[in-house]
Amino acid sequence: MQGKGGAMADANEFRIRQIVDNGKMIQLFLVENVNTEPISQKQMIREKVAKTLDSDTRGQVMPLLDAILQAQPTINMRSYQQTAINITMPSKRYEQMGRPQVGQIVAIDMSVKKRLNPFR
């Protein structure tokens, strides 16, 4: 969800994880709708070590590191921390949105609003 130059896009998609309805107010618990492929902890270590060493040292260290890591269990990790948002709104506003349900996707615009006169 990144735009040009690595900046985040203005409108982000969020998946509804939980809805709490107390009659007058609705609480929506949202998480960023990002699909990531798991990366192994071994792969993360290999990449980090490879980046920090010069080519000569890398050629000597990497075979040893691979032998050490081969004996370790593979642990898959997510490499992206998702943004979470909790929103509380009046039931009427929730109705106007079309009553989205758990699992559905909603778009949230998180851009900074620019004012013509910053002193207002």
VMD Tcl script that draws the C-alpha trace (Angstrom):
set ca {
  {0.00 0.00 0.00}
  {2.83 2.36 -0.66}
  {2.70 5.09 -3.23}
  {5.55 6.73 -5.12}
  {8.68 7.37 -3.12}
  {7.70 4.85 -0.43}
  {5.02 7.09 1.13}
  {1.92 5.40 2.46}
  {-1.23 5.79 0.39}
  {-3.87 8.16 1.76}
  {-6.74 5.67 1.87}
  {-5.93 2.46 3.71}
  {-8.02 -0.67 3.84}
  {-8.89 -2.10 7.24}
  {-10.60 -5.38 8.07}
  {-13.23 -5.31 10.81}
  {-12.13 -7.72 13.57}
  {-14.79 -7.01 16.18}
  {-17.98 -4.97 16.61}
  {-19.42 -3.96 19.99}
  {-22.97 -2.56 19.92}
  {-24.36 -1.09 23.15}
  {-27.47 0.37 21.50}
  {-26.52 4.04 21.13}
  {-22.85 3.67 20.28}
  {-20.93 1.22 18.09}
  {-17.27 0.29 18.54}
  {-15.34 -1.04 15.56}
  {-11.99 -2.74 16.05}
  {-10.04 -2.64 12.79}
  {-6.70 -4.04 11.59}
  {-4.84 -3.05 8.45}
  {-5.74 -5.32 5.55}
  {-2.24 -6.42 4.55}
  {-1.34 -9.88 3.32}
  {2.23 -10.79 4.05}
  {4.19 -13.91 3.29}
  {5.85 -15.35 6.36}
  {9.63 -15.15 6.41}
  {11.73 -17.56 8.44}
  {13.85 -16.34 11.28}
  {16.80 -18.12 9.64}
  {16.32 -16.11 6.45}
  {16.15 -12.85 8.40}
  {19.44 -13.71 10.17}
  {21.13 -14.65 6.88}
  {20.05 -11.39 5.23}
  {21.12 -9.25 8.20}
  {24.55 -10.88 8.41}
  {25.06 -10.71 4.63}
  {24.31 -6.96 4.66}
  {26.79 -6.18 7.43}
  {29.82 -8.08 6.12}
  {32.18 -7.27 3.27}
  {32.35 -9.84 0.45}
  {35.55 -11.56 1.65}
  {34.32 -12.00 5.21}
  {30.86 -12.98 3.96}
  {32.41 -15.81 1.91}
  {34.06 -17.17 5.04}
  {31.23 -16.63 7.53}
  {28.14 -17.62 5.54}
  {28.97 -21.37 5.20}
  {29.57 -21.52 8.95}
  {26.38 -19.57 9.67}
  {24.37 -21.88 7.34}
  {25.72 -24.93 9.19}
  {24.74 -23.43 12.55}
  {21.28 -22.37 11.36}
  {20.62 -25.75 9.75}
  {20.59 -27.30 13.23}
  {18.06 -24.73 14.47}
  {14.28 -25.09 14.11}
  {12.64 -22.92 11.44}
  {10.42 -20.25 12.96}
  {8.20 -18.36 10.51}
  {7.61 -14.72 11.34}
  {5.57 -11.88 9.93}
  {7.79 -9.08 8.75}
  {5.14 -6.33 8.91}
  {3.41 -4.89 11.96}
  {-0.19 -4.11 11.17}
  {-1.84 -0.85 12.17}
  {-4.87 -1.27 14.44}
  {-7.63 1.30 14.94}
  {-10.54 1.42 17.40}
  {-13.43 3.66 16.40}
  {-16.47 4.59 18.49}
  {-19.40 6.15 16.64}
  {-23.13 6.77 17.10}
  {-25.37 3.95 15.86}
  {-26.93 6.29 13.29}
  {-23.51 6.94 11.69}
  {-22.91 3.19 11.60}
  {-26.26 2.72 9.85}
  {-25.30 5.39 7.27}
  {-22.11 3.41 6.52}
  {-24.25 0.43 5.54}
  {-23.73 -1.61 8.73}
  {-20.41 -3.30 7.77}
  {-19.90 -6.66 9.49}
  {-16.93 -8.55 10.96}
  {-14.56 -9.61 8.19}
  {-15.61 -6.87 5.79}
  {-13.15 -4.24 4.52}
  {-13.55 -0.49 5.13}
  {-11.42 2.34 3.72}
  {-9.98 4.95 6.09}
  {-8.50 8.21 4.79}
  {-5.56 9.11 7.03}
  {-4.17 12.10 5.17}
  {-3.37 15.40 6.87}
  {-5.95 18.04 6.01}
  {-4.26 21.16 4.67}
  {-5.80 24.48 5.58}
  {-5.55 27.64 3.55}
  {-5.24 29.72 6.70}
  {-3.43 27.85 9.49}
  {-4.60 30.38 12.10}
  {-8.28 29.42 11.92}
}
mol new
graphics top color blue
foreach p $ca { graphics top sphere $p radius 0.5 }
foreach p [lrange $ca 0 end-1] q [lrange $ca 1 end] { graphics top cylinder $p $q radius 0.2 }
display resetview
